[in-house]
Amino acid sequence: MEIGPCPRSFSDMIRGVNHRAVFQGPGSRRCGRRISLMGTSYESLPGVPESEARETGFTLGHTGANAADIRTHATDQSPAQYVEELDTPRRVEHGRLLLEIFRRATGEEPVMWGPCMIGYGQMHYRYVTGREGDTFRVGFSPRKAKLTLYGLPQAEGFLSRLGKHTTGSSCIYVNKPEDIDLAVLEEMVRAAWTAGTG
């Protein structure tokens, strides 16, 4: 049996369909993304809602308004004491070095956030979804496996000069300070600090 060409195109078959009902998800953002992907292969579909803006708002300082599930908050623990009590002399040395670099670049005193993050300054964020919380502007964590740096710019102009590192969605990972240019790190901390949201 021979199968002939389809008598109707895909766009003909779905013309008049309630796209909100067919493309289920959290709303017009997901629907718009699916339709835009389809638009590269098929005619555009009428009546598709515009995608929602996905911007995060930042303000300096803190408000105390946090989503209920956020567990990382500023604590009264001394960052210097935390660093001195790290389990190896190597980690203590790395922690001391980062305390000094971040202090010079920000002019601020450090604050412990949760059990192992050291932050400088405070800011409040609010996502378009309504989720919000307080956090530090820039900071680090002298973890066992790698040093984790938070709030720093990930522009290629900095990263190409930094040295050996990897990046996450909102942080930079470094094996040890000897792998990077510490002057570039300080420049990155200062740039983030003066930008206001880093």
TITORLO-455418 format. One record per residue (C-alpha): x, y, z; residue in three letters. Coordinates in steps of 0.2 Angstrom, whole numbers, plus 5000, padded with zeros to 4 digits. Layout:
<rs>
XYZALA;...
</rs>
This chain:
<rs>
500050005000MET;500750174995GLU;500550325006ILE;500250484998GLY;500650665004PRO;499650735018CYS;498150825012PRO;498350965025ARG;499951055032SER;500251045051PHE;499751235053SER;498151195044ASP;497751055056MET;498051165071ILE;497251325065ARG;495851385077GLY;496451275091VAL;496551355108ASN;498451365111HIS;498251405129ARG;497351235131ALA;498551135120VAL;500151205126PHE;499951175145GLN;501251245157GLY;501551395168PRO;500851515156GLY;501251625141SER;503051605144ARG;503151425140ARG;501851435127CYS;502751575118GLY;504451475119ARG;503651325111ARG;502751425097ILE;504351515093SER;505251355091LEU;503951295080MET;503951455070GLY;505651405063THR;504851255054SER;503051305052TYR;502051465049GLU;501751565064SER;500151535073LEU;498851665076PRO;498351725094GLY;499851665103VAL;500151765119PRO;501751865120GLU;503151795132SER;503251865149GLU;504751975154ALA;505951875165ARG;506952015175GLU;507552005192THR;507452165203GLY;508852205215PHE;508952335228THR;510352375240LEU;510152325259GLY;508952195266HIS;507152195270THR;506852035280GLY;505551985267ALA;506151805261ASN;505251655253ALA;504851535267ALA;506051395260ASP;507551505260ILE;508751435274ARG;510351535271THR;510351695281HIS;511651805289ALA;512251735306THR;513251805321ASP;514651685318GLN;516351775316SER;517051745298PRO;518851765304ALA;518551625317GLN;517651515304TYR;519251535293VAL;520451495307GLU;519451335312GLU;519451265294LEU;520151085294ASP;521751105285THR;523151235285PRO;522951255266ARG;521151305268ARG;521451425282VAL;522851505271GLU;521651525257HIS;520251585268GLY;521351725275ARG;521951775258LEU;520151795251LEU;519651885267LEU;520952015264GLU;520652035245ILE;518752055247PHE;518952175262ARG;520152285251ARG;519052285236ALA;517352315246THR;517952415261GLY;516652315271GLU;516752195285GLU;516352015281PRO;514751925288VAL;514451735288MET;512951675278TRP;512351505283GLY;513651385289PRO;515051415276CYS;514851565265MET;515651735269ILE;514751885261GLY;515052075260TYR;513652195259GLY;511752155258GLN;510452165244MET;508752105241HIS;508152015226TYR;506351995219ARG;506051885204TYR;504551915192VAL;503751755200THR;503651855217GLY;504951745225ARG;506151855235GLU;507451855248GLY;509051945256ASP;510751895251THR;512551965251PHE;513252065237ARG;514851975234VAL;515651835244GLY;516551675244PHE;516651505252SER;518251405255PRO;517551235252ARG;518551075252LYS;518551045234ALA;518651215227LYS;518451395231LEU;516751465227THR;516651645222LEU;514951735222TYR;514251885214GLY;515651925202LEU;515551975184PRO;515651835172GLN;516151945157ALA;517451875145GLU;518552025148GLY;518751975166PHE;518751785164LEU;519951775150SER;521251855162ARG;520751775178LEU;521651605175GLY;521151425178LYS;519251425184HIS;517551355180THR;515851445181THR;514151395187GLY;512551485184SER;512951615198SER;514751585204CYS;516551555199ILE;517551405205TYR;519351405208VAL;520451255213ASN;521751365223LYS;522251545223PRO;523951495214GLU;522951455199ASP;522251635196ILE;522851815195ASP;522451885211LEU;522452065205ALA;521152015192VAL;520151935206LEU;520252095216GLU;519752195200GLU;518252085198MET;517652105216VAL;517852295215ARG;516852295198ALA;515452195206ALA;515452305221TRP;515352465212THR;514052405200ALA;512852395215GLY;512052225212THR;513652125214GLY;
</rs>
